Amino acid sequence: MSNYKEQIETTLIHGSLRGWSEQKTGAVNVPVYLSSTYHQEKFDAFGPFDYSRSGNPTRLALEKTIAELEGGTRGFAFASGMSAIASSFMLLSAGDHVVVSEDVYGGTYRFITELLNKYFIDYTFVDMTDLDAVARSILPNTRVIYMETPSNPCLNITDIEGVVKLAKSNDCLTFLDNTFMTPLYQQPLHLGVDIVLHSATKFLSGHSDIIAGLAVTNNEELAEKLAFIQNTFGSILGAQDSYLLIQGIKTLAARLKQSTLSAFQIANYLKDHPLIEEVYYPGLSYHRGHAIHRRQTSGDGAVLSFRLPNKEVAKTFVEKTKVPVFAVSLGAVETILSYPSTMSHAAMPNEEREKRGITDGLLRLSVGLEHACDLIRDIDLALEIAAKQVRVR
């Protein structure tokens, strides 16, 4: 029993209190330290906190929690997922080159194409389902390979260990956006990734009530550099939002497991519907990358996408559904239906979206905690109306 490792479901509940160093009252929740500054007892020796941009006890408890959950040594809580991603890219220098997953989140695409190049950092987008293509894209000045698996919104799968092997042989760092899987289902640091990133707004929070980003590493040198960048830019998560995120993390296992079960049922329903041209969900046995996904994860997740014939049919379907929220974002207790072309990937030019399979008929569904039967019935009724529209034409 000396080698026993605590199960992640237990760590999700109790990890935050381990990250709180002032357990004097017996409170089962970490306090919210709403203080911008801290009194110093000595003139020439400061305590662990001096100014909340540099460190806050509530935020520290969160950062220690995510580090433990991801199997890292240091965690960092940012004001948004994009600030976590952007800050990680600031580890690069002018003249460097990055290889990026072709089907990446639209906000990441926008940052790379419209801001990163202003710092004279070059980039190449590549289909990361093809390791040979990844290898061919690595240049002498490549410093980072950036992965997103499953990808947004077509759920393409990257062989994490395969990319890590290529990166190490070429002296590159690897970053991975783990938003869809969370540490409950996928732990990239254990597969050799250098920095794991999250839009914690999504599944980790789970309640559509905060904007937050996280970064985790087990490399102390990278951790020190990230800490410097975060403190310099000041893109930190506030104490109140840190507290809410800690609370959201506690229920992650129960939420994500239930949503995953429902997502699997919905994906199986959709794949047999005559109006649906394609369903993207890694839990389906025919999904491209299914075997790799099952090898490197312990769950299929609660996000799926499906393609309808065209924009008009997609519009009818969206307007006739009653249960899902039609909105940007994902990972909440409520089911969220999104239209990537004008939402998550609006920053991509149309021709770039088309190349990535983000057609005008593509919809993304983040399955929440409603009963699966209610969701399927609602989807079925909306599809029936949309199908009539197609038949009339």
N, C-alpha and C positions, 0 to 999 in steps of 0.2 A: 504493500500500500504506500510505501515511501515515494514511489514514482508516480503516484496518482495525480492526474491533472484535472482541475475543476472544469466542469462542462460550461460552455459559453453561456447557456441560458441562466446559470447561476451568477456568472460574472456580470451579465447585463444588469441584474438587479442590484448587486452589492458593490460593484466596482467603484462607483462614485464616492462612497464613504471611505474607501481605502485611499482615495486621492485627496481626502480632506484631512489636513494635519491637526485641526483644532477640535478634536472630538471630546469636548468637555461636558456637554449637556445631555448626551444620549439621544439627541435628535436623529430620526431616521432619514431626514432629508438634509442635504448640504445647504447651509445658509446662503442667502443672496447678499453678497457684500457690495452694497451700493455706495462705494467710496472711490473717489478719484485719486486721493492721496493718503499717505499713511505717516503717522508720527514716528520719528526715529528716536530711539532711546539714547543713542550716543552720537557725539559730534562727528567722529571719524570712523564709525562702523555701522553701516546701514543694515536693517533687517531684511528679510526675504522679499518684502514688498515696499516699493517707494512711490510708484505712480502706476495707475491701472493700465496705461498703454503697455507698460513693460511687464505687468503681471497682476493678476487679481485672483484671490483665493477661490472664488466660485469657478472662474475659468480654468484655473489650474486643476481643480477636481475633475472637470470635464476632460481636459487634455490628458490627464493620467488615465482616465477611464478608457478613452479611445485607443491610447497606446497599448494598454493591457489587452483590449479586445482584438486588436490587429496583430498582437505579438511583436509590437515595436518597443523602442526605448523612450521615444519622445513623441508627443502629440502637440498639435498647434490648432487653436480654434480661431477661425477667421470670420469676417463679417459676411461672407458669402462663399459659395462654392467657387465662383469665378475668381474671387480674391485669393483663395487657396491655390488655384491653378496658376494664376498670374504670378503670384509670389514665388512659386516653385520654378517657373520659367526664368525668374530673375536670377537664378543660380548660374545662368549662362552669361557669356560675354560676347562682345562684337566679334564677328568672324566665325562664330559657331554655327552648326547646322543641326536641325532636329528632324527626325522621322516621325510622322504622326499618322495614326490610324485614319484611313480615308473617311470612314463613316463616323465622324466624331460629332459631339454635341455642337449645335450652332454657335453658342457663345464662345466655345473654345476655338472654333474655326474663325470667328470674327477677331478674337484676340491675336491669333497667330498671323492671320493674313493682313490685318490692318494696324496692329500695334507692334508686334514682335519684330517685324521687318524694319521698323523705324530705328531699332537698335542694332541694325546691320546683322541680324541673326536670320539665316536662311532656313528654309523648311521644304520638306517633300511629303506629300500625302501619298499613302500607299495602302493597298488592300492587304490588311494584316492577317487575313485568313490564308494568305499565301506566303509561307516563310521564305521561299526563294525570292519573291518580290521584295520582301523586307531586306534580305541580304544584299540584293542588288542596289537598294536605295541608300545603303550606308556608305558615307564618304569619309575621307581621311579626317575631316573636321567635324564629323557627327559626334555630338556629345550626349544627346538624349533620344531615347525611343519612347514615344508616348502611346500608351494603349488605353482602349476603352472596351471592356468586354464583360457582359454582352454590350454591344454598341447601341447607340441611340440614333434612329428609332427602329432599325431593321434587325436588331438582336443578333448581329454577326459575332462569331466567336473567334477570339485570338488564342492561340496556343501560348500561354504565358511562359511556361518553362522553355519552349522553343525560342521565343523572342529573347528571354533572359540569357540563354546560352549564346545567341548571336551578339547580344550587347556586351557581355563580358569578354568575348573573344575580340571585340573591337574597342574595348575600353570606353564603353558608353554607359550612362546611367539609364535606368528604366523608371518611368512614372506610369501609374495606372489609376484610372478613374473607377472606383469600386462602388459607385452610387447605387446601381441596380441590385447588386448582390449583397452588399453590406458585409461586415465581418462574420455575420451569422452563417452565410453560405459560401463565402470565398475569402481566403486569407493570402493575398498576394505576397506579403513579405516572406512567408514561409516557402514561397516558390521562387524567391530570389529577387523580387522587385525592390527597388531602392526607396521609392516614395509612393505611398498610397494616398489617394485624394478622394474626398467625398463632397458632394453637395448634401450637407446634413439637413438641409431644408426638406429633403424627401423622406425616405424610409426611416432614417435614424430619428428624426423628429416625429413624423407620422401624423401630424394634426393640422397642417397648413397654417401654422400660426407664427413661424419664425423664418428668417433667412439666415443661413449659417453654412460655413465651410470648414472642413477639417483636413489636416495633412498629418501623416504618421511616417516615421522612419525608424530603422534600427541601426543607422549609421551615425555615429556621434559627430563626425566631421560635418556631415550634411545637416544634422540637427542644429549645430552651432550657427551655421550659415543661415539656415531658415529662421532661427530665432532673431538673428541680426536684421534680416530682411523684414520680418514681421514688425519688429520694434521700430525700424526706420520708417517704413511705410505707414505704420499705425493702423493697419487694417485688421483690427481685433474684434472679437465677439464680445458684446457687453455682458455684464453680470446677469441681468434678468433673462436674456436669451440663452445664456449658458445654463442657467438653472432649468429653463423649460426644455432644453435639449437633453439634459441629464434625465429629466422625468420621461421624455419620449423614449430614450434608449432603454429604459427599464421594461417597457412593454414590447420591444421590437420582436422578440421571438414569437410571442403569441400572435401579434398582428401579422407578421410576414408569413408565418406558416399557414395561417388561415387564408390569407389572400392568395398565396401560392396554390393552395388546393382549388380555390375558386377559379383562378386564372387557367389552370390545367383543364378544368371542365369547360370553360368558355372557349378555349382554344380548340378543343376537340369538337365542340358544337360548330364553331365557325368553319373549320376545315371541310366539313361536309355540306355546307350551305352552297347552293348553286350560284348565288350572286357574288360570293367571295372568290376573288381571283387567287389570293395567296394569304397564308397566315404565317407570321413570323413569331415563333416561340421556341426557345431551346429545349423545352420539355417534350416536344413532338419528335418522335423517333426519326422522321425524315428531315428534320431541320438540319441545314448545313452546319456542321460543327457540333452536332448533338453529342457525339462520343467524346470529343475533347472537353466539352462543357461538363459532362458528367464526371470526367476524370479529375477536373480541377476545382469542382464545387461540390456542395452538399445539398443544393436545392436549385430549382429552376426559376424562381422569382415570380413577381406578380405583374410584370409588364409584358404585354404582347402588342403586336401591330398586325393590321390586316389591310388588304388592298381591295377597294371597290373599283368598278369600271372607270369612273371619271369623277370630276369635281362636283358635278350636279347631283349625282347619286350620293356622294359623300355628304353633301349639304343636306339633302333630304333626310338621310339617315340620322345625322346629328340633330336636326331640328325635331325629329319625331321620337327620339329617346327621352325618357323622363327621369330615370334614376341617376345616371352619371352626371357629374358636373362637367360642363364643357369649359375647359380652362387650360392655361399653361400649368406646368409643374406635374408632379406625380408623387407616388409613395405615401399617400394619406389614407386615413380611415375611410374617406369617401372615395368612391370610384371616380376617376378623372379621365374624360375622353378629350383627346387633343388632336389637332390638325397640324402636323409638323411643318407643312409648307408655309404656313403663316404664323406659326407659334414657335416651337423650339428651334426650327431651322430657317426662320425668316431671314437671318443674316446671310445665308448662302444664296448666291445667284441661282436662278432657275436651272441653268445648264449644269451647275455643280450638283444640285439636288437630284436632278434626273439621273446623272451618272451613278449616284449612290442608291438609286432605287426609291428615292423619296418623291413619288409621283403625286399628281393632284388628287388621286383617289385613295391615298394612304392615310389611315387613321391609327393613332396609338391609344391603347387602353391600359391605364394603371388601375388594377383591380383592388378595391377596398374591402371593407368588412361587411357589406350588405350580403344578404343570403344569395348564394349562387343562382338559385331558382328564380329569384326576382330579377336578377341581372339578365339571365338568359331569356326570360320571358319578355323583358323590355327590349332587348336586342332583337329578338325574333319578330316582334310586332313592328319595329322600325324597319327591319329588313324586308318585311312583307310589303310595307308601303313603298319602300324604295324599289322593290322588284316590279311593282305595278307600274311605276314611272318608266322603267326600262321597257316593259312589254308594250306600253302605249306607243312608245317611239318605234 
